[in-house]
Amino acid sequence: MRLVLNEPVDGMKGPYSRRWWALLVLCLSLLVIVMANTALTVAAPAMTEDLGLSSADLQWVIDGYTVPYAALMLLLGAIGDKYSRRGALILGLVVFAGGAVSGYLADSSATVIAARAVMGVGAALIMPATLSLLAATFPRAERAKAITLWTATAGLAIAAGPLVAGALLENHGWSSTFLINVPVAAVAIVGALVLVPPSRAGHHDRIDHVGGLLSVVWIGALVYMIIEGPHFGWGPKAIGAAVVAALALLAFVLWELRHPHPVIDVRRFTDRRFAGSNLAVALFFLAVFGAFYYLTQHLQFVLGYDALDTGLRMLPLAGAVFVGSALTAYLTPRVGMKWTVTAGMVGGTAALALLTQIDSTSSYGDFVAPLVVLGVAIGLALSPCTDAIMGAFPESELGVGGAVNDTSLELGGSLGIAILGSLLGTSYSDHLGEAASGSGLPAGTLATAQDSVGAGYAVAQGVADRARQLGEQAAQSTDPRQAAQLKEQAAQLAENARHMADSVGSSFADAVAHTSLVGAVVLGVGTLLVAVLLPGKGKPTEAEAGDTGDADKGEREFSEVR
């Protein structure tokens, strides 16, 4: 038996016998690129302290990964379809591992941001390749089950990232969260060569490079605007990015409508199932990434858990994702994707609604129910949507189909962090301004505390440290009068520090509740829109029908819509 698998699936007699092992490799590849993002949420404080990052630096350390990741997926998915989907996966893993090594060696904000950008390019190759290889490897009757496990892996990675990063940070520095990606990527590369069959489009016309480049411009500019505007203000950069995104999107749509072989036929979005599924994915990850952004901060800063404990306390979310995925496999064939997806989105809305009850007295126990409900909701909603999106594309465009699904996911996640994160920051600042009005802090110091919950606790700790220093001076003073004055000042500062810490905690809790309410409203309205868009069970999806028909079913169904 050859070590490297060179026989494509369509040349085999019957289904590929080791397809479930191949799925394990694809899920491992997905796991590492999702964890690279979520792990950073708990590694960020140590990185900020070590490199002296400003809030703007930290934001771009996080989002330097997102911009190339989202912008390049559509073009790279099309390239993978034409030349080699497995080749795109392996190349992506190599690029990703190279970026991770660079991140491990980085010693400044610029080098960390550059390393994250390289990792984002690798992820843009990997993400659509995993879905397209899955769809090409599995017969249609099993594809929905495989996609269910794929989406469950994405949900697991959201919670596993902080856990792995937390375990590493117990005994190692923040750079270890980069280096851990290298052996995982190496295992995935070997697994891809040995277990994943090669795949590419049986017939594929010349790539629409103009359409692909326009997609890079409009998606990249849109993501940049989403990041820049809410976090750094609507100045010339954000407004310029918005104008570029709008013009490039218009040019992209017009070009794709006229091109005989577009990178993606935008008329697909007139199909209710396709449009509704993409909207559901975007809205759901808007809520999930937004909530994850502030939940990890609340666990770390307000409740005082370290990185490892924070990761452990996110595990109910991961377990619930698998429960939701199992329910999806049972419910979708019986009631149809419309009701399964709607139920998942209702569950996500309910999870955010539960978070509106968070206040200054809340403990971790108050977060368990929202985490479990959110996890089940992820499992319910995402698998049918991904299956419907992939089912809309013929075999020759599976990479593009995976890229469309993943772009919707990434745009939704970016919007969630930007919109809900910005709202969280504004709400926290406003609440702290009111709560700390009697703290006696100078205006400049209060403004520093209003910048973030971490800065707020740092200010409170600084006041407490000053109180302790005065207390020590009082103990050492030989002048009774001076000692009494120092003790009085120390006691006043200690009281101010306690008041400040309490104000920071209560203000952030109130901001979490307020932001969750807005998120619940947004997702609730989105749920109604998705329920209207998605057709009923009369027209079965691939998951519902378990179809084993020919490879061009997706194209035929789309032609009927047109």
Secondary structure, DSSP 8 states (H G I E B T S, - for coil): --SS----GGGSSSS-TTHHHHHHHHHHHHHHHHHHHHTHHHHHHHHHHHHT--HHHHHHHHHTTHHHHHHHHHHHHHHHHHS-HHHHHHHHHHHHHHHHHHHHH--SHHHHHHHHHHHHHHHHHHHHHHHHHHHHHS-HHHHHHHHHHHHHHHHHHHHHHHHHHHHHHHHS-TTHHHHTHHHHHHHHHHHHHHHS-----SS-----HHHHHHHHHHHHHHHHHHHHHHHH-SSHHHHHHHHHHHHHHHHHHHHHHH-SS-SS-GGGGGSHHHHHHHHHHHHHHHHHHHHHHHHHHIIIIIS---HHHHHHHTHHHHHHHHHHHHHHHHHHHHH-HHHHHHHHHHHHHHHHHHHTT--TT--THHHHHHHHHHHHHHHHHHHHHHHHHHHTS-GGGHHHHHHHHHHHHHHHHHHIIIIIHHHHHHHHHHHHHHHTTTS---HHHHHHHTT-HHHHHHHHHHHHHHHHHHHHHHHH-S-HHHHHHHHHHHHHHHHHHHHHHHHHHHHHHHHHHHHHHHHHHHHHHHHHHHHHHS--TTS--HHHHT----TTHHHHHHHHH-
